Amino acid sequence: MLYSIKRTATRLWSDQSGASLLEYSILVGLITAGVIGSVMAVATWTNTRWTNLNSVLQGTGKGG
């Protein structure tokens, strides 16, 4: 029994297939965070532009 546990632990310790999965998962996480950050920045910029446009149109009497 102890030999079987030791052999399984040694096999799992030398297995590298999970390492690449972890690396790809971290990479996907970083890319996702970058995309979310970019979308939020564009949304903020767009909201500011629309707000400014609305203020200008209301100031000229042509807005809603």
Summary of the structure (lengths in Angstrom):
residues: 64
radius of gyration: 27.3
end to end distance: 79.9
largest distance: 86.0
contacts: 116
relative contact order: 0.06
helix: 88%
strand: 0%
